[in-house]
Amino acid sequence: MLLPKAISGASGGGVFFLHGEDEYRKAQAAQALVDRFLDPATREFNLDRLEGAETPVDRLASVVATPPMMADWRVVHLKEAEAFAASPRARAVILEAAKKPPPGLVLIVQARVPARSKARFYKDLARLAVTAELKAVPEHETPAWIVAWARDELRAEVRLEAARAIVAALGSNLGLLVNEVRKLAEMVGDGAAVDVEAVRKGGYEILRQDRWAWFDLVGGRRMADAVDAVPALVRQGETAVGLVNGLSVHLLRIGVAVEGGQRALEAVLPPYQRFLARRLAGQARQWDREGIAAAVRGLRRLDQLLKASSLPGHGLLEEWLQGLALSGGTGPRSRPPATP
């Protein structure tokens, strides 16, 4: 599993604090910790799963203080711990366990910290416990996450273009995506890659133009093709603001490769995206420092204009692309213009 670094090598027990917006990855990280510490032979004696909204404080205190039975570790998985944030006694039980863990205790505290919360409880818990924040994977990064997840979890190959097609069809809910990828991997069988044709056979509609392929068009300076593809993207429901946000990340990463090469890019990419470094470094060879800096500045101005103007967003986006083309970013056409 793609575990956060903070908990991937944990072996000494104590308190683990898992927070962030990504409920799927929090649940998976918690289960990985349960599997790591719990002795299957004594599971029924040494595993407690508690829901914060349904657990009295006395019950929480009792479970945390109970030693393991016929095993090295007792595992307590506390979900919805934010329900205890307003209770001084509950906070004291959790923080004391984090400060001085009882022998043999593994307490997994899973919470969703309210936006802009300034509660001292969460800060103290993050300082005392082994902490991992599992932020939601941005939609533009989800295909790469799927490729890495399938490789590490299923020992299966999912082609990047296939992952993009699945995300375009289903959205970015990781729980839903991994279930569908499992089905596709089983459908193609051991040793076979899940490619775009497998996605099509799985019953998914393949978009004629997806946002990630469009990012690659711009990154490869194939501006004429990129301009032609904008109407198809708009008809499929993409917004100019959403495309600009995703493209901004794409071009900034190309900028890193322009400055420092593929290794520099690998150093700043999340682990599940490092396999993209070669592709982005190839696109970086189409740019120089001044060109990529000007493109990023222009994209920033375009973002401001899109948010302030009543003009059609796709028209402004096409105008920006045409400006890049006139500055030397045309590049060869490799396929016909996209159609809806």
C-alpha positions as CSV (number, residue, x, y, z in Angstrom):
1,M,0.0,0.0,0.0
2,L,1.1,3.6,-0.6
3,L,1.6,4.5,3.1
4,P,2.7,7.9,4.2
5,K,6.4,8.0,5.2
6,A,5.6,8.9,8.8
7,I,3.9,5.5,9.4
8,S,5.4,3.2,6.8
9,G,8.2,2.0,9.1
10,A,6.5,2.3,12.4
11,S,7.1,-0.7,14.7
12,G,7.1,0.6,18.3
13,G,3.4,1.0,18.9
14,G,2.0,4.1,20.7
15,V,-0.5,6.6,19.2
16,F,-1.0,7.2,15.5
17,F,-2.9,10.3,14.4
18,L,-4.4,10.1,10.8
19,H,-6.1,13.2,9.6
20,G,-7.0,14.9,6.3
21,E,-9.7,15.0,3.7
22,D,-9.1,11.7,2.0
23,E,-11.3,9.2,3.9
24,Y,-10.3,6.3,1.6
25,R,-6.6,6.6,2.3
26,K,-7.1,7.2,6.0
27,A,-9.1,4.0,6.3
28,Q,-6.5,2.1,4.3
29,A,-3.6,3.5,6.4
30,A,-5.5,2.6,9.6
31,Q,-6.1,-1.0,8.3
32,A,-2.4,-1.3,7.4
33,L,-1.5,-0.5,11.0
34,V,-4.1,-2.9,12.4
35,D,-2.7,-5.7,10.2
36,R,0.9,-4.8,11.2
37,F,0.5,-4.9,14.9
38,L,-2.4,-7.3,15.6
39,D,-1.8,-11.0,16.2
40,P,-4.4,-12.9,14.1
41,A,-4.5,-15.6,16.7
42,T,-5.8,-13.2,19.4
43,R,-7.6,-10.8,17.2
44,E,-11.0,-11.1,19.0
45,F,-9.4,-10.2,22.3
46,N,-7.1,-7.4,21.2
47,L,-8.9,-5.3,18.7
48,D,-11.4,-2.6,19.5
49,R,-13.0,-0.4,16.9
50,L,-14.7,2.7,18.3
51,E,-16.8,5.5,16.7
52,G,-16.2,8.9,18.4
53,A,-19.8,10.0,18.1
54,E,-21.1,6.8,19.7
55,T,-18.5,6.1,22.4
56,P,-18.9,7.3,26.0
57,V,-15.7,8.8,27.4
58,D,-15.7,6.1,30.2
59,R,-15.7,3.4,27.5
60,L,-12.8,5.1,25.7
61,A,-10.7,5.4,28.9
62,S,-11.4,1.8,29.8
63,V,-10.4,0.4,26.4
64,V,-7.2,2.5,26.2
65,A,-6.1,1.3,29.7
66,T,-6.8,-2.4,29.0
67,P,-3.5,-4.3,28.4
68,P,-3.1,-6.8,25.6
69,M,-4.2,-10.4,26.2
70,M,-1.8,-13.2,25.2
71,A,-0.1,-11.0,22.7
72,D,2.4,-8.1,22.4
73,W,-0.1,-5.5,21.2
74,R,-3.6,-4.4,21.8
75,V,-5.0,-2.3,18.9
76,V,-7.7,0.4,19.3
77,H,-9.0,2.1,16.2
78,L,-10.8,5.3,17.0
79,K,-12.7,6.8,14.1
80,E,-14.4,10.2,14.0
81,A,-12.2,11.4,16.8
82,E,-13.2,15.0,16.1
83,A,-16.4,14.2,18.1
84,F,-14.2,14.2,21.2
85,A,-12.5,17.6,20.6
86,A,-15.1,19.4,22.7
87,S,-14.8,17.0,25.7
88,P,-11.9,18.0,28.1
89,R,-11.9,14.5,29.7
90,A,-11.8,12.7,26.3
91,R,-9.0,15.0,25.1
92,A,-7.1,14.2,28.3
93,V,-7.4,10.5,27.8
94,I,-6.1,10.6,24.2
95,L,-3.3,13.1,24.8
96,E,-2.1,11.3,27.9
97,A,-1.9,8.1,25.9
98,A,0.1,9.9,23.2
99,K,2.4,11.4,25.8
100,K,3.0,8.2,27.8
101,P,1.6,5.2,25.8
102,P,0.6,2.3,28.1
103,P,2.7,-0.8,27.4
104,G,1.4,-2.8,24.5
105,L,-1.0,-0.1,23.2
106,V,-1.5,0.8,19.6
107,L,-4.1,3.6,19.4
108,I,-5.1,4.7,15.9
109,V,-6.8,8.1,16.1
110,Q,-8.6,8.9,12.8
111,A,-10.1,12.3,12.4
112,R,-11.2,14.9,9.9
113,V,-10.0,18.3,11.3
114,P,-12.6,21.0,10.6
115,A,-11.5,23.6,8.1
116,R,-9.6,26.5,9.7
117,S,-9.8,24.9,13.1
118,K,-7.6,26.4,15.7
119,A,-8.3,23.8,18.4
120,R,-5.3,23.1,20.6
121,F,-6.3,19.4,20.8
122,Y,-5.3,18.7,17.2
123,K,-2.0,20.6,17.4
124,D,-1.0,18.8,20.6
125,L,-2.0,15.4,19.3
126,A,0.0,16.0,16.1
127,R,3.0,16.9,18.1
128,L,2.8,13.9,20.5
129,A,1.7,11.2,18.2
130,V,3.1,9.6,15.0
131,T,1.1,11.8,12.6
132,A,0.2,11.6,8.9
133,E,-2.0,14.0,7.0
134,L,-3.7,12.4,4.1
135,K,-4.9,15.2,1.9
136,A,-7.2,14.5,-1.0
137,V,-5.3,13.6,-4.1
138,P,-6.0,16.4,-6.6
139,E,-8.0,15.3,-9.6
140,H,-5.2,16.1,-12.0
141,E,-2.9,13.7,-10.1
142,T,-5.4,10.9,-9.7
143,P,-4.4,8.9,-12.8
144,A,-0.8,8.7,-11.7
145,W,-1.9,7.6,-8.2
146,I,-4.0,4.8,-9.8
147,V,-1.0,3.6,-11.8
148,A,1.2,3.5,-8.7
149,W,-1.5,1.9,-6.6
150,A,-2.1,-0.9,-9.1
151,R,1.6,-1.5,-9.4
152,D,2.2,-1.7,-5.6
153,E,-1.1,-3.2,-4.4
154,L,-2.1,-5.5,-7.3
155,R,1.2,-6.1,-8.9
156,A,-0.6,-5.1,-12.1
157,E,0.2,-2.7,-14.9
158,V,-2.3,0.0,-15.6
159,R,-1.2,2.2,-18.5
160,L,-1.3,5.9,-17.8
161,E,-3.7,6.6,-20.7
162,A,-6.1,3.9,-19.3
163,A,-6.0,5.4,-15.9
164,R,-6.8,8.8,-17.4
165,A,-9.8,7.3,-19.2
166,I,-11.1,5.7,-16.0
167,V,-10.8,8.9,-14.0
168,A,-12.4,10.9,-16.8
169,A,-15.3,8.4,-16.8
170,L,-15.7,8.0,-13.0
171,G,-14.3,11.1,-11.3
172,S,-11.7,11.2,-8.5
173,N,-13.3,9.1,-5.7
174,L,-10.4,6.8,-4.9
175,G,-12.6,4.1,-3.2
176,L,-14.7,3.8,-6.4
177,L,-11.7,3.9,-8.7
178,V,-9.7,1.2,-7.0
179,N,-12.7,-1.2,-7.0
180,E,-13.1,-0.6,-10.8
181,V,-9.4,-1.0,-11.4
182,R,-9.4,-4.3,-9.5
183,K,-12.2,-5.6,-11.8
184,L,-10.4,-4.5,-14.9
185,A,-7.1,-6.2,-13.8
186,E,-9.0,-9.4,-13.1
187,M,-10.7,-9.1,-16.5
188,V,-7.4,-8.8,-18.5
189,G,-5.7,-11.5,-16.3
190,D,-2.2,-12.0,-14.9
191,G,0.6,-10.5,-16.9
192,A,-1.6,-8.4,-19.2
193,A,-1.7,-4.6,-18.9
194,V,-4.9,-2.7,-18.4
195,D,-4.9,-0.4,-21.5
196,V,-7.4,1.9,-23.1
197,E,-9.0,-1.0,-25.1
198,A,-9.5,-2.9,-21.8
199,V,-11.2,0.1,-20.3
200,R,-13.5,0.2,-23.4
201,K,-14.3,-3.5,-23.1
202,G,-15.1,-2.9,-19.4
203,G,-18.0,-0.7,-20.6
204,Y,-16.6,2.8,-20.1
205,E,-17.0,5.5,-22.5
206,I,-13.7,6.8,-23.8
207,L,-13.6,10.5,-24.2
208,R,-12.1,11.7,-27.5
209,Q,-10.1,14.3,-25.7
210,D,-9.2,14.2,-22.0
211,R,-7.6,17.0,-19.9
212,W,-4.3,15.1,-19.3
213,A,-3.7,14.5,-23.0
214,W,-4.4,18.2,-23.5
215,F,-1.8,19.1,-20.9
216,D,0.7,17.0,-22.8
217,L,-0.2,18.8,-26.0
218,V,0.6,22.2,-24.4
219,G,3.7,20.7,-22.6
220,G,5.0,19.4,-26.0
221,R,4.3,22.8,-27.6
222,R,1.8,21.4,-30.0
223,M,-0.3,24.6,-29.7
224,A,-2.3,24.2,-32.9
225,D,-3.5,20.8,-31.7
226,A,-4.2,22.2,-28.3
227,V,-6.3,25.1,-29.7
228,D,-8.3,22.6,-31.8
229,A,-9.0,20.4,-28.7
230,V,-10.5,23.2,-26.5
231,P,-14.0,23.0,-28.0
232,A,-14.2,19.2,-27.4
233,L,-13.0,19.7,-23.8
234,V,-15.7,22.3,-23.2
235,R,-18.4,20.1,-24.6
236,Q,-17.3,17.4,-22.3
237,G,-17.9,19.6,-19.3
238,E,-14.4,21.0,-18.6
239,T,-14.2,24.6,-17.4
240,A,-11.5,27.0,-18.5
241,V,-10.6,27.7,-14.9
242,G,-10.2,24.0,-14.2
243,L,-8.0,23.5,-17.2
244,V,-5.9,26.5,-16.3
245,N,-5.4,25.2,-12.7
246,G,-4.3,21.7,-13.9
247,L,-2.1,23.2,-16.7
248,S,-0.4,25.5,-14.2
249,V,0.9,22.5,-12.2
250,H,2.0,20.8,-15.4
251,L,4.0,23.8,-16.7
252,L,5.5,24.4,-13.3
253,R,6.8,20.9,-13.2
254,I,8.2,21.3,-16.7
255,G,9.9,24.4,-15.4
256,V,11.6,22.4,-12.7
257,A,12.9,20.0,-15.4
258,V,14.1,22.9,-17.6
259,E,16.1,24.2,-14.6
260,G,17.4,21.0,-13.1
261,G,16.6,18.1,-15.4
262,Q,14.8,14.8,-14.7
263,R,16.4,14.1,-11.4
264,A,15.4,17.5,-10.0
265,L,11.9,16.9,-11.1
266,E,11.8,13.4,-9.5
267,A,13.0,15.0,-6.2
268,V,9.9,17.3,-6.0
269,L,7.2,14.9,-7.3
270,P,5.1,12.8,-4.9
271,P,6.4,9.2,-4.8
272,Y,3.4,7.9,-6.8
273,Q,4.2,10.4,-9.6
274,R,7.9,10.0,-10.1
275,F,7.4,7.7,-13.0
276,L,6.1,10.8,-14.9
277,A,9.4,12.5,-14.7
278,R,10.8,11.0,-17.9
279,R,7.7,12.1,-19.9
280,L,7.8,15.6,-18.4
281,A,11.5,15.9,-19.0
282,G,11.0,15.0,-22.6
283,Q,8.5,17.9,-22.9
284,A,10.9,20.2,-21.1
285,R,13.3,19.8,-24.0
286,Q,10.8,21.8,-26.1
287,W,11.2,24.9,-23.8
288,D,13.9,27.2,-22.5
289,R,14.0,29.1,-19.2
290,E,12.6,32.3,-20.7
291,G,9.8,30.6,-22.6
292,I,8.5,28.5,-19.7
293,A,8.6,31.5,-17.4
294,A,6.7,33.6,-19.8
295,A,4.1,30.9,-20.3
296,V,3.6,30.5,-16.5
297,R,3.2,34.3,-16.1
298,G,0.7,34.4,-19.0
299,L,-1.2,31.6,-17.5
300,R,-1.4,33.4,-14.1
301,R,-2.7,36.5,-15.8
302,L,-5.2,34.3,-17.7
303,D,-6.5,32.8,-14.4
304,Q,-7.1,36.3,-13.0
305,L,-8.9,37.4,-16.2
306,L,-11.1,34.3,-16.2
307,K,-12.2,35.0,-12.7
308,A,-12.9,38.7,-13.4
309,S,-14.3,38.7,-16.9
310,S,-17.7,37.9,-18.3
311,L,-16.1,36.8,-21.7
312,P,-16.4,33.1,-22.6
313,G,-13.6,31.3,-20.9
314,H,-12.8,29.0,-23.7
315,G,-12.2,31.9,-26.0
316,L,-9.7,33.5,-23.6
317,L,-8.0,30.1,-23.3
318,E,-7.7,29.7,-27.1
319,E,-6.3,33.3,-27.3
320,W,-3.6,32.5,-24.8
321,L,-2.7,29.3,-26.7
322,Q,-2.5,31.2,-30.0
323,G,-0.2,33.8,-28.3
324,L,2.1,31.0,-27.4
325,A,2.0,29.6,-30.9
326,L,3.0,33.0,-32.3
327,S,5.9,33.2,-29.9
328,G,7.3,30.0,-31.4
329,G,5.2,27.2,-29.8
330,T,3.4,25.7,-32.7
331,G,5.0,22.3,-33.1
332,P,4.0,19.5,-35.5
333,R,0.5,18.1,-35.8
334,S,0.5,14.4,-35.0
335,R,-3.2,13.7,-35.3
336,P,-6.5,15.2,-36.6
337,P,-8.2,17.8,-34.5
338,A,-10.3,16.3,-31.6
339,T,-14.0,15.8,-32.1
340,P,-16.7,15.5,-29.5
